[in-house]
Amino acid sequence: MFFFVNQYLLSSNSSIEHAEIKRLELFKRHEVPAKLVTRDFDNIIHATLKRFGLEDDQLVNMFDFFAQTTDYQGQACRVPDLNLPIDYQVSSGSNSRTISAGDRVVAEVFFIGGTYGQVDHIDYYDAAGNTTLRQKYDIRGFKAIDISYGENGRPYYERYYRPDGKLYLERYYVQSVKDTPINSLNVLHDYQGKDYYFDDFESLFTFFINELNASVKETNTFIADRPAMAIQPVQQLGKSAKKFLWLPISHIDDGQDLINDPLNGMLNDPLTKDLNKWDGIIVMTATQAAALQERLGKSAPIYTVNGSPVYPTAQRIPISQRTPNQLIYVGRLGNDKGTDLLLQLFAKVHQEVPGSKLTLYGYGSTDDTKTYKETVKKLNLTNTVTFAGYQPNLEDAYDQAQLFVDPSRLDGQPLAMAEALAHGVPVVSFNYLYGPNELVKDGVDGQLIPLNKPNDLSATIIKLLNDKDKLQQLSTAAYENCQSFSADQTWAQWQAVINK
């Protein structure tokens, strides 16, 4: 069994989760058992799975595992199912409902977004209106947690329940000097007939990973996908399982000397003194693999596996049938991703090509996004730049775009770039580390711009938008050349890991 270890699967995800989703689909197609492993409690994760085309049997969540609810189905819980006292008054509302006893508000029921009145959580209040207890409900219809709050409004105690109401986990918190809660004790009750005590969440997760490995009576393979939280628990599995570290990022910080620049602090020990604890280090590009091999030595077990397998589309959309002069960017919004620079460069594009439009798909911090929208307003681009937010399905967006633009400076591999090319969208990107020069054939299906020549990026976009014949030539080549990072080619790369 293959286990891909992560912290969570959210409604809005990063490239790590998207790579996992594609990987799960690939493994399922080839009938190789594989599951996503998540650590954090999430009462709607089984609905999120379906949002991304996954099934319950492709997930093992730590809380599900200990609650024995990995395959639990249940049914929706709504206000009438709560068995409230008959003399309580319940208000109406589409997002929440207030529960009152005479003039006093006793509690408020909040609903899960996107559902018809399914209970997400209930907040209970004291006479002064302070929240004293929160009961969270799993989307499958049972009360999953009681969270108790102290005088300062901070949680200090949590109790986790199975669908039959039986307690299986308690978590205790103390306040730090900065008045933030610190998890100080976790008690796992009656697990295989015994109680277990853990001083922190990381220790509980490490125990879970070991128990998950032991529960499948074969030599399992664990891949630490989100390094910050997955490295230590996967490393500690010892020889009872195969262990791989997936690098979704560059192994150095924002530098270009791949051999001499300091390693990313999070990766320093795993790639140096703990290197012998891994069966392999997986990167997504041959360039990064070569740099790591030179840096770590010829004996270091480095594997290259494409993180963005694509299935070539059957229908080809000509440039003439796409939205005229439509540019798209797909990814996280942030200055390290070049979002601020992209907006400035697009102002030059729009001046030369008045009908041009830019749509950004993705999310960033609230403050950053606010700043970018203010920049758009100052540049008088409000009617031509759209912040479309995070969307799980971008098929139509790719099929209507005439150019994909990437102003990033560093990445592990731009997954969206591969998706764009598979939909016949030519790419204009900085030639950064890592990935663009392994996905894009410069001058054939896109244009790669040196990092130190930002004005060349806007000039190239202007030139291509004014030459539809060239755009069509690049688009046709994009459709034809995506075989090099197709699902079949990616599966061939996986064979070295599977047969290790």
C-alpha positions as CSV (number, residue, x, y, z in Angstrom):
1,M,0.0,0.0,0.0
2,F,1.2,3.5,-0.8
3,F,0.5,6.2,1.7
4,F,0.9,9.9,0.7
5,V,1.3,11.8,4.0
6,N,0.0,15.3,4.3
7,Q,-1.5,17.6,6.9
8,Y,-4.9,18.2,5.3
9,L,-7.1,18.4,2.2
10,L,-8.9,21.7,2.1
11,S,-11.6,23.3,-0.1
12,S,-8.8,25.5,-1.4
13,N,-5.5,23.7,-1.9
14,S,-1.9,24.2,-2.8
15,S,0.1,22.4,-5.5
16,I,1.0,19.7,-3.0
17,E,-2.6,18.6,-2.7
18,H,-3.2,18.9,-6.4
19,A,-0.2,16.7,-7.1
20,E,-1.6,14.2,-4.6
21,I,-5.0,14.2,-6.2
22,K,-3.5,13.6,-9.7
23,R,-1.3,10.9,-8.2
24,L,-4.3,9.1,-6.6
25,E,-6.1,9.1,-9.9
26,L,-3.0,7.7,-11.6
27,F,-2.5,4.9,-9.1
28,K,-6.2,4.0,-9.2
29,R,-6.1,3.7,-13.0
30,H,-3.2,1.3,-12.7
31,E,-4.9,-0.6,-9.8
32,V,-2.1,0.0,-7.4
33,P,-3.5,0.6,-3.8
34,A,-2.9,4.1,-2.6
35,K,-4.3,6.4,0.0
36,L,-4.0,10.0,1.1
37,V,-3.1,10.4,4.8
38,T,-4.1,13.5,6.6
39,R,-3.4,14.6,10.2
40,D,-5.8,17.5,11.1
41,F,-9.4,17.1,12.2
42,D,-11.8,18.3,9.5
43,N,-15.5,17.7,9.9
44,I,-16.2,18.2,6.1
45,I,-13.3,16.3,4.6
46,H,-15.4,13.5,3.2
47,A,-17.4,16.1,1.3
48,T,-14.2,17.7,0.1
49,L,-13.0,14.4,-1.2
50,K,-16.0,14.2,-3.5
51,R,-15.4,17.8,-4.6
52,F,-12.1,16.7,-6.1
53,G,-13.4,13.4,-7.6
54,L,-12.0,11.2,-4.8
55,E,-13.7,8.4,-2.8
56,D,-13.7,7.7,0.9
57,D,-11.5,4.7,0.5
58,Q,-8.7,6.9,-0.9
59,L,-8.3,8.7,2.5
60,V,-7.1,7.8,5.9
61,N,-7.5,10.7,8.4
62,M,-5.9,10.3,11.9
63,F,-9.1,11.2,13.7
64,D,-11.2,8.8,11.5
65,F,-8.7,6.1,12.2
66,F,-9.0,6.3,16.0
67,A,-12.7,7.0,15.8
68,Q,-13.2,3.9,13.6
69,T,-15.1,6.0,11.1
70,T,-13.0,5.7,8.0
71,D,-15.9,4.1,6.1
72,Y,-18.8,5.5,8.2
73,Q,-21.7,6.9,6.1
74,G,-24.4,8.2,8.4
75,Q,-26.9,10.8,7.4
76,A,-27.3,14.6,7.6
77,C,-28.0,16.2,11.0
78,R,-30.3,19.2,11.0
79,V,-31.9,21.3,13.8
80,P,-34.9,19.0,14.3
81,D,-32.5,16.1,14.9
82,L,-30.9,17.9,17.9
83,N,-33.8,17.0,20.3
84,L,-33.8,20.4,21.9
85,P,-36.1,21.0,24.9
86,I,-39.7,21.7,23.6
87,D,-39.9,25.0,25.5
88,Y,-36.8,26.5,23.7
89,Q,-37.5,28.9,20.9
90,V,-35.6,28.5,17.6
91,S,-35.3,31.4,15.1
92,S,-35.2,31.0,11.4
93,G,-32.2,31.6,9.2
94,S,-30.3,30.2,6.3
95,N,-26.8,30.3,7.8
96,S,-27.5,29.9,11.5
97,R,-30.4,29.8,14.0
98,T,-30.6,31.2,17.5
99,I,-31.9,29.1,20.4
100,S,-33.5,31.0,23.2
101,A,-35.1,30.3,26.6
102,G,-37.4,33.2,27.1
103,D,-35.3,36.4,26.8
104,R,-31.9,34.6,27.2
105,V,-30.0,33.3,24.2
106,V,-28.8,29.8,25.1
107,A,-27.0,28.8,22.0
108,E,-26.6,29.3,18.2
109,V,-26.6,26.6,15.6
110,F,-24.3,27.2,12.6
111,F,-24.7,25.4,9.3
112,I,-22.2,23.9,7.0
113,G,-21.7,26.1,4.0
114,G,-23.2,24.9,0.8
115,T,-25.6,22.6,2.5
116,Y,-29.3,22.8,3.3
117,G,-29.3,23.3,7.0
118,Q,-26.7,20.6,8.0
119,V,-25.3,21.3,11.4
120,D,-21.7,22.4,11.5
121,H,-21.4,23.4,15.1
122,I,-23.4,24.7,18.1
123,D,-22.1,27.5,20.4
124,Y,-23.4,27.6,23.9
125,Y,-23.4,30.8,25.9
126,D,-23.3,31.7,29.6
127,A,-25.6,34.5,31.0
128,A,-23.0,37.1,30.1
129,G,-23.0,36.0,26.5
130,N,-19.6,34.3,26.6
131,T,-19.0,31.1,24.5
132,T,-18.4,28.3,27.0
133,L,-18.9,25.2,24.8
134,R,-18.8,24.5,21.1
135,Q,-20.1,21.2,19.8
136,K,-18.8,20.4,16.3
137,Y,-20.7,17.9,14.0
138,D,-19.2,15.7,11.4
139,I,-20.9,16.2,8.0
140,R,-21.9,12.5,8.2
141,G,-24.3,13.4,11.0
142,F,-22.8,12.8,14.4
143,K,-21.4,15.0,17.2
144,A,-17.6,14.8,16.8
145,I,-16.1,17.2,19.4
146,D,-16.9,19.1,22.5
147,I,-14.6,22.2,22.9
148,S,-14.7,23.9,26.3
149,Y,-13.6,27.6,26.6
150,G,-12.2,29.5,29.5
151,E,-12.7,33.0,30.8
152,N,-10.4,34.5,28.1
153,G,-12.3,32.8,25.3
154,R,-9.5,30.3,24.7
155,P,-10.1,26.6,24.3
156,Y,-8.6,24.5,27.2
157,Y,-10.2,21.1,26.7
158,E,-11.5,19.0,23.9
159,R,-13.4,15.7,23.9
160,Y,-13.7,13.6,20.7
161,Y,-16.6,11.1,20.1
162,R,-17.5,8.2,17.9
163,P,-20.9,8.1,16.2
164,D,-22.3,6.1,19.2
165,G,-21.2,8.9,21.6
166,K,-18.3,7.0,23.0
167,L,-15.3,9.1,24.0
168,Y,-12.0,8.1,22.2
169,L,-9.7,11.2,22.6
170,E,-9.2,14.1,25.0
171,R,-6.9,17.1,24.3
172,Y,-5.8,19.6,27.0
173,Y,-4.4,23.1,26.5
174,V,-2.5,25.6,28.6
175,Q,-1.9,29.3,27.8
176,S,1.4,30.6,26.6
177,V,3.0,33.8,27.7
178,K,1.4,35.3,24.6
179,D,-2.0,34.1,25.7
180,T,-2.3,31.5,22.9
181,P,-3.3,27.9,23.5
182,I,-0.6,25.2,23.6
183,N,-1.6,21.6,23.4
184,S,-0.1,20.1,26.6
185,L,-1.6,16.6,26.8
186,N,-3.5,14.1,24.5
187,V,-5.2,11.0,25.9
188,L,-6.2,8.3,23.5
189,H,-8.8,6.2,25.3
190,D,-9.3,2.4,25.0
191,Y,-7.2,2.0,21.9
192,Q,-6.9,-1.8,21.5
193,G,-7.8,-2.1,25.2
194,K,-5.3,0.5,26.5
195,D,-5.1,4.2,27.2
196,Y,-2.2,6.2,25.7
197,Y,-0.8,9.6,26.7
198,F,1.0,12.0,24.4
199,D,2.6,15.3,25.4
200,D,2.0,17.0,22.0
201,F,0.2,16.6,18.8
202,E,3.3,15.5,16.8
203,S,3.8,12.5,19.1
204,L,0.2,11.5,18.6
205,F,0.6,11.7,14.8
206,T,3.8,9.7,14.9
207,F,2.0,7.0,16.9
208,F,-0.8,7.0,14.3
209,I,1.6,6.6,11.4
210,N,3.1,3.6,13.1
211,E,-0.3,2.1,13.8
212,L,-1.4,2.7,10.3
213,N,1.7,0.9,9.0
214,A,1.0,-2.0,11.3
215,S,-2.6,-2.2,10.3
216,V,-1.7,-3.2,6.7
217,K,0.1,-6.5,6.8
218,E,2.6,-5.9,4.0
219,T,5.6,-3.8,3.2
220,N,4.1,-0.3,2.8
221,T,5.5,2.8,1.2
222,F,5.1,6.1,2.9
223,I,5.8,9.4,1.0
224,A,6.2,12.5,3.1
225,D,4.5,15.0,0.8
226,R,4.3,18.1,3.1
227,P,7.9,18.1,4.5
228,A,7.3,20.4,7.5
229,M,5.0,18.0,9.3
230,A,5.6,14.7,7.6
231,I,9.3,14.2,7.7
232,Q,9.7,13.2,11.3
233,P,6.8,10.7,11.7
234,V,7.7,9.0,8.4
235,Q,11.4,8.9,9.2
236,Q,10.6,7.1,12.5
237,L,9.0,4.1,10.8
238,G,12.3,2.4,10.6
239,K,12.9,-0.6,8.3
240,S,9.3,-1.8,8.6
241,A,8.3,0.4,5.7
242,K,9.8,2.1,2.6
243,K,10.1,5.9,3.1
244,F,10.4,8.6,0.5
245,L,10.7,12.3,0.8
246,W,8.8,14.3,-1.8
247,L,10.2,17.7,-2.5
248,P,7.5,20.1,-3.7
249,I,9.9,23.1,-3.4
250,S,13.4,24.0,-4.3
251,H,16.0,22.6,-1.9
252,I,17.5,26.0,-1.6
253,D,15.9,29.3,-0.7
254,D,15.6,32.2,-3.1
255,G,19.0,31.8,-4.7
256,Q,20.4,30.4,-7.9
257,D,23.6,28.7,-6.9
258,L,22.2,25.1,-6.6
259,I,25.5,23.6,-5.3
260,N,26.8,26.2,-2.8
261,D,23.7,28.2,-1.5
262,P,22.5,27.1,1.9
263,L,19.9,24.3,1.9
264,N,16.4,25.2,2.9
265,G,16.5,25.0,6.8
266,M,13.6,22.6,6.9
267,L,15.4,20.2,4.6
268,N,19.0,20.5,5.9
269,D,19.0,17.6,8.3
270,P,16.8,15.3,6.2
271,L,19.1,15.7,3.2
272,T,22.4,15.5,5.1
273,K,22.8,13.7,8.4
274,D,19.4,11.8,8.0
275,L,19.8,11.0,4.3
276,N,20.4,7.3,5.1
277,K,16.9,7.1,6.7
278,W,15.2,7.5,3.3
279,D,14.7,5.0,0.6
280,G,14.6,7.9,-1.8
281,I,14.2,11.6,-2.4
282,I,11.7,12.4,-5.1
283,V,11.8,15.7,-7.1
284,M,9.7,16.7,-10.1
285,T,12.3,17.8,-12.6
286,A,15.5,16.4,-14.0
287,T,17.3,19.7,-13.4
288,Q,16.7,19.6,-9.6
289,A,17.6,15.9,-9.6
290,A,20.9,16.6,-11.2
291,A,21.7,19.5,-8.8
292,L,20.8,17.4,-5.7
293,Q,22.8,14.4,-7.0
294,E,25.9,16.6,-7.4
295,R,25.3,18.2,-4.0
296,L,24.5,15.0,-2.0
297,G,26.8,12.6,-3.9
298,K,26.3,9.8,-6.4
299,S,25.0,7.3,-3.9
300,A,22.1,9.6,-2.8
301,P,18.9,7.9,-4.0
302,I,17.3,10.6,-6.1
303,Y,14.2,10.0,-8.2
304,T,12.5,12.2,-10.8
305,V,8.8,11.9,-11.0
306,N,6.6,14.4,-12.8
307,G,4.1,15.9,-10.4
308,S,1.6,17.1,-13.0
309,P,0.5,14.1,-15.1
310,V,-1.9,15.2,-17.8
311,Y,-4.3,13.3,-20.0
312,P,-4.2,14.9,-23.5
313,T,-7.6,16.4,-24.3
314,A,-9.5,15.0,-27.3
315,Q,-11.0,18.3,-28.4
316,R,-8.7,21.0,-29.7
317,I,-9.9,24.6,-29.5
318,P,-8.4,26.9,-32.1
319,I,-7.1,30.3,-31.0
320,S,-9.8,31.9,-33.2
321,Q,-12.5,30.3,-31.0
322,R,-11.1,31.4,-27.7
323,T,-11.7,34.7,-25.9
324,P,-9.7,37.3,-27.8
325,N,-6.5,38.4,-26.0
326,Q,-7.4,36.5,-22.8
327,L,-4.4,35.9,-20.5
328,I,-4.6,33.7,-17.4
329,Y,-2.4,33.1,-14.4
330,V,-3.0,30.1,-12.2
331,G,-1.4,29.7,-8.8
332,R,-0.9,31.3,-5.4
333,L,-1.0,35.0,-5.3
334,G,2.1,36.6,-3.6
335,N,5.1,38.8,-4.3
336,D,7.3,35.7,-4.3
337,K,5.1,34.4,-7.1
338,G,5.5,37.7,-9.0
339,T,1.9,38.8,-8.7
340,D,2.9,42.5,-8.1
341,L,5.2,42.4,-11.1
342,L,2.6,40.8,-13.3
343,L,0.1,43.5,-12.7
344,Q,2.7,46.2,-13.5
345,L,3.7,44.4,-16.7
346,F,0.1,43.8,-17.7
347,A,-0.5,47.6,-17.6
348,K,2.1,47.9,-20.4
349,V,0.4,45.0,-22.3
350,H,-3.0,46.6,-22.0
351,Q,-1.7,50.0,-23.2
352,E,-0.5,48.3,-26.4
353,V,-3.3,45.8,-26.8
354,P,-6.4,47.6,-25.4
355,G,-8.7,44.6,-25.7
356,S,-6.4,42.4,-23.5
357,K,-7.7,40.8,-20.3
358,L,-6.0,39.1,-17.4
359,T,-7.7,36.7,-15.1
360,L,-5.9,35.4,-12.0
361,Y,-7.1,32.1,-10.6
362,G,-5.8,31.3,-7.1
363,Y,-5.7,32.7,-3.6
364,G,-3.3,34.7,-1.5
365,S,-3.3,36.2,2.0
366,T,-6.1,38.7,2.7
367,D,-3.6,41.6,3.0
368,D,-1.8,40.7,-0.2
369,T,-5.0,40.3,-2.2
370,K,-6.3,43.6,-1.0
371,T,-3.0,45.3,-2.0
372,Y,-3.2,43.7,-5.5
373,K,-6.8,44.9,-6.0
374,E,-5.7,48.4,-4.9
375,T,-2.8,48.3,-7.5
376,V,-5.3,47.3,-10.2
377,K,-7.5,50.3,-9.3
378,K,-4.5,52.7,-9.4
379,L,-3.5,51.3,-12.8
380,N,-7.0,51.8,-14.1
381,L,-7.3,48.1,-14.9
382,T,-10.4,47.4,-12.9
383,N,-12.5,46.4,-16.0
384,T,-9.7,44.2,-17.5
385,V,-8.1,42.4,-14.5
386,T,-10.2,39.8,-12.7
387,F,-9.4,38.0,-9.4
388,A,-11.4,34.8,-10.0
389,G,-10.3,33.1,-6.7
390,Y,-9.6,29.5,-6.2
391,Q,-11.5,27.1,-8.5
392,P,-11.0,23.3,-8.4
393,N,-11.9,22.9,-12.1
394,L,-10.3,25.1,-14.7
395,E,-11.1,23.1,-17.9
396,D,-13.2,25.9,-19.4
397,A,-10.7,28.6,-18.3
398,Y,-7.9,26.9,-20.1
399,D,-10.0,26.2,-23.2
400,Q,-10.8,29.9,-23.5
401,A,-7.4,31.4,-22.8
402,Q,-5.0,32.5,-25.5
403,L,-1.9,32.8,-23.3
404,F,-0.8,31.5,-19.9
405,V,1.6,33.8,-18.0
406,D,3.9,32.9,-15.2
407,P,6.0,35.6,-13.5
408,S,7.4,33.4,-10.7
409,R,11.0,33.3,-9.6
410,L,11.2,29.8,-8.0
411,D,9.1,26.7,-7.8
412,G,9.4,22.9,-7.5
413,Q,7.4,22.5,-10.7
414,P,4.5,24.7,-12.0
415,L,1.6,22.2,-12.1
416,A,-0.8,24.6,-13.8
417,M,1.7,25.2,-16.6
418,A,1.4,21.6,-17.6
419,E,-2.4,21.7,-17.5
420,A,-2.4,24.9,-19.7
421,L,-0.1,23.3,-22.3
422,A,-2.3,20.2,-22.4
423,H,-5.2,22.5,-23.2
424,G,-3.3,24.1,-26.0
425,V,-2.5,27.3,-24.2
426,P,0.9,28.8,-25.1
427,V,3.1,29.8,-22.2
428,V,5.0,33.0,-21.5
429,S,7.1,32.5,-18.4
430,F,10.3,33.5,-16.7
431,N,12.9,30.7,-17.1
432,Y,13.1,30.1,-13.4
433,L,14.1,27.1,-11.3
434,Y,12.4,24.6,-11.5
435,G,10.3,23.4,-14.3
436,P,9.5,25.8,-17.1
437,N,12.3,24.7,-19.4
438,E,11.3,21.0,-18.9
439,L,7.7,21.7,-19.8
440,V,7.9,24.4,-22.4
441,K,9.9,24.1,-25.6
442,D,11.1,27.7,-26.1
443,G,9.8,29.1,-29.3
444,V,7.8,26.0,-30.1
445,D,4.9,26.0,-27.6
446,G,5.8,29.1,-25.6
447,Q,8.4,31.6,-24.8
448,L,10.9,31.6,-21.8
449,I,12.2,34.9,-20.6
450,P,15.4,35.4,-18.6
451,L,14.7,36.3,-14.9
452,N,16.6,39.6,-15.2
453,K,14.6,40.9,-18.2
454,P,11.1,41.5,-16.9
455,N,10.3,44.0,-19.7
456,D,10.9,41.2,-22.2
457,L,8.0,39.3,-20.7
458,S,5.5,42.1,-21.4
459,A,7.0,42.8,-24.8
460,T,6.7,39.1,-25.8
461,I,3.1,39.0,-24.7
462,I,2.3,42.1,-26.8
463,K,4.0,40.6,-29.8
464,L,2.2,37.3,-29.6
465,L,-1.3,38.9,-29.0
466,N,-0.7,40.8,-32.2
467,D,0.3,37.7,-34.2
468,K,-2.6,35.3,-34.1
469,D,-0.9,33.0,-36.6
470,K,2.1,32.6,-34.3
471,L,-0.3,32.0,-31.4
472,Q,-2.0,29.3,-33.3
473,Q,1.3,27.7,-34.2
474,L,2.3,27.6,-30.5
475,S,-1.1,26.3,-29.5
476,T,-1.0,23.4,-31.9
477,A,2.5,22.5,-30.7
478,A,1.4,22.7,-27.1
479,Y,-1.3,20.0,-27.7
480,E,1.2,17.8,-29.5
481,N,4.2,18.2,-27.1
482,C,2.4,17.5,-23.8
483,Q,3.0,13.7,-24.3
484,S,6.4,14.3,-22.6
485,F,4.7,14.9,-19.2
486,S,1.6,12.7,-19.9
487,A,0.1,10.3,-17.4
488,D,1.7,7.4,-19.2
489,Q,5.1,9.0,-19.1
490,T,4.6,9.8,-15.4
491,W,3.6,6.3,-14.6
492,A,6.8,5.0,-16.2
493,Q,8.7,7.3,-13.9
494,W,6.9,5.9,-10.9
495,Q,8.0,2.4,-11.6
496,A,11.5,3.1,-10.2
497,V,9.9,4.0,-6.9
498,I,7.3,1.2,-6.9
499,N,10.0,-1.4,-7.6
500,K,12.5,0.0,-5.1
